[in-house]
């Protein structure tokens, strides 16, 4: 990170921090390791969990609470601890207005924007997102949190296991795209009513769609490949007319899977055994991609030798028959 | 006028050409899938996958028919090399293909109504039809329903050994097909054996 953006990042982090809360300096790094600090954060978050969990809803600490409203804002501490934001105090984002109960009427306005901490990422994401089909149709309805629940989400690099990345990331898409209720709610803002397309119908060209959906992310095809391979996946979500339809983009030796879904996957069993796209083999066999170049060469060589051998045999038979006929005549 | 004997009943000929057509379709689409590459002009991947699936299931059905019909008609006995002297007869057949055929020597073991195949033919056909093709079909079924494959083997995806077996056994069938088609030209005339596979009559 350049020094200028680093200081910008620090400034945002400080702005986002409520008085007395642990700083957000951990956002880009690992969770805190200092036992005293961990205990302080645990205690601080436990104050929120007294109400904002299933257990809290069942046994509210006060009799005057609006339980119907509370039920909309429940969280699972275990899930939060498995998320990217583990080790952070609730108050880092839920700052002013949430410290006391009842919370201030305008407290929601004080919730930190993602970009306040993730400044550099937000800048990059925004330029990609503005070209996205979501932005074109529903720019006002979409925030980071429409897809990424900050209490749950974990970046691919930290999830590691490609199957888990797929399950987490595809759930974000199908939560709306496979639910008439949620799809209807978010697309209600459109000038013309839009019926949710059936996922099987729109993917009927794709062989074995169910298998694909469990093995790769929707964004593998529904985002463009970044010209800079080291950059994270684009947030420019592509509609079906622009989405990738060439199977060989993944199903070939030069598969983009290696630089997309599997860019964080390590090659298994200590060595790659000579396979192309060996990192993929840890969790999937991909026809056309996970090939063994030496075995392929041997098979093609055998094929060529057989054809040549048979043609040669045939040629000798023809020549010999010619001489036999000439001798006989 | 050459001597003719009736060797091949209609069911066997129909099965043979059905099997041959399916094998060629499967070989072309299978190679298009395995060697898929943006720079190679093969059958488009998605189309190849669909055709390969359908032809694969058809091959399974045709194979089931082949096995049943062989049991019912007793034709399975033709594929069993009959001792004694199987290896010696195989060797004589190999020497014929490698030497005698060039000098116009007669076939050492021409087909009869009792023994359609020479010993080498019987062994090769038996291995292909009762070992290699079942491996291709069984691994193909697992490919069609990948949940049947073990989840992991030695830290790698469980489909890998299934896929490798399918690929190598498929390649072996293709190599057999090449030799089989070529040896079809070794009748009294280059076309006689192909005619036999259509009419059922063998010409000597």
Interface residues (C-beta under 8 A of the other chain):
Chain A: X205 X206 X207 X208 X211 X246 X247 X248 X249 X251 X252 X253 X254 X268 X269 X281 X282 X283 X284 X285 X287 X288 X290 X291 X292 X295 X296 X299 X302 X303 X306 X307 X310 X313 X314 X316 X317 X320 X321 X324
Chain B: X33 X34 X35 X36 X37 X38 X44 X45 X46 X49 X50 X53 X97 X101 X102 X103 X104 X146 X154 X155 X156 X157 X159 X160 X162 X163 X164 X167 X168 X171 X174 X175 X178 X179 X182 X185
